[in-house]
Amino acid sequence: MRELKITNEDKVIFGGPMMGTEIFDSRVPTVKGTSGILFLNTEEIERKSCISCGYCVEACPMNLMPFEFADYYKNGKYEKMATANIQNCIECGACEFVCPSRVPLMESIKKLEKLILSELEVKKQ
């Protein structure tokens, strides 16, 4: 068995270009259900602020407002996320794909969902 040597210049994605997740540890195994592995060169992407164009809203199959999620995350408004229906996000990545400003929408959505879940677990205890 050979081990991959993932460097800072490489990007490895398990699962496909839209819904895949980036792998940082070369010891992550491939299993029968691994639908695809992408090996990409890291590109320097200039991330800008949201320009409120609404493309992400139009692209969202769940009719959510992804730009609000990114704003809430950036400004620490975590309590508003529960009322913004972030739990309905299917993490398809369509919003980030169409964003002309390259706002990291999926990153903020995934991190906010984890924060909300951890807060709910704390409240249950």
C-alpha positions in Angstrom: 0.0 0.0 0.0 1.3 3.4 -1.0 0.6 6.6 0.9 -0.2 9.9 -0.8 2.0 12.8 0.1 -0.4 15.7 0.2 1.4 19.1 0.3 0.1 22.6 0.7 0.2 23.0 -3.1 -2.2 20.1 -3.7 -5.9 19.8 -3.3 -7.5 16.4 -2.9 -11.3 16.1 -2.9 -13.3 13.0 -2.2 -16.8 12.8 -3.6 -16.8 15.1 -6.6 -16.4 18.7 -7.6 -19.8 20.0 -6.2 -20.5 18.1 -3.0 -17.1 16.6 -2.3 -15.0 17.4 0.8 -11.4 18.4 0.8 -9.0 15.9 2.3 -6.0 17.2 4.3 -4.8 13.9 5.7 -3.3 11.3 3.4 -4.3 8.5 5.7 -8.0 8.8 4.9 -9.1 5.5 3.3 -10.9 5.0 0.1 -13.9 2.8 0.6 -16.5 1.1 -1.7 -18.8 4.1 -1.4 -16.2 6.7 -2.5 -17.7 8.1 -5.6 -14.7 9.9 -6.9 -11.3 11.4 -6.0 -10.1 14.7 -7.6 -6.5 15.7 -7.6 -6.2 19.4 -8.2 -3.5 22.1 -8.1 -4.3 24.7 -5.5 -5.4 27.9 -7.2 -5.1 31.2 -5.5 -8.7 32.5 -5.3 -9.3 36.1 -4.4 -12.3 36.0 -2.1 -14.3 39.2 -2.0 -17.2 40.5 -0.1 -20.8 39.7 -1.1 -22.1 42.1 -3.7 -25.7 41.0 -3.1 -26.3 39.9 -6.7 -28.7 37.2 -5.6 -27.2 34.5 -7.9 -26.8 32.2 -4.8 -30.5 32.5 -4.0 -31.6 31.7 -7.5 -29.3 28.7 -7.6 -30.4 27.2 -4.2 -32.7 24.2 -4.8 -34.0 24.6 -1.2 -35.0 28.3 -1.7 -32.6 29.5 1.0 -30.7 32.7 1.3 -27.0 31.6 1.3 -25.6 35.1 1.4 -27.3 35.6 4.8 -25.6 32.5 6.1 -22.2 33.9 5.1 -23.0 37.3 6.6 -24.2 35.7 9.9 -21.0 33.6 10.1 -18.7 36.5 9.3 -20.3 38.8 11.8 -20.8 36.2 14.6 -24.6 36.4 14.5 -25.0 32.7 15.3 -28.3 33.0 17.1 -30.0 34.2 13.9 -29.0 31.0 12.1 -31.6 28.8 13.8 -34.4 31.0 12.4 -32.8 31.2 8.9 -33.4 27.5 8.3 -29.8 26.5 7.7 -30.7 23.0 8.7 -32.6 22.7 5.4 -29.4 23.2 3.4 -28.5 20.0 1.5 -24.9 21.3 1.0 -25.0 20.9 -2.8 -22.6 23.8 -3.4 -24.6 25.4 -6.1 -24.6 28.7 -4.3 -20.8 28.9 -4.1 -20.4 27.7 -7.7 -22.4 30.6 -9.1 -21.0 33.3 -6.8 -19.1 35.9 -8.9 -17.4 37.2 -5.8 -16.2 33.7 -4.8 -17.6 34.1 -1.3 -16.8 30.8 0.7 -20.5 30.1 1.3 -20.1 26.3 1.9 -17.4 26.8 4.4 -19.6 29.2 6.5 -22.7 26.9 6.1 -20.8 23.8 7.3 -19.2 25.6 10.2 -22.5 27.2 11.3 -24.3 23.9 11.2 -21.7 22.3 13.5 -22.0 25.3 15.9 -25.8 25.0 16.0 -25.6 21.2 16.6 -23.1 21.6 19.4 -25.2 24.3 21.0 -28.3 22.1 20.9 -26.3 19.2 22.5 -25.2 21.5 25.3 -28.8 22.7 25.9 -30.0 19.1 26.1 -27.5 18.3 28.9 
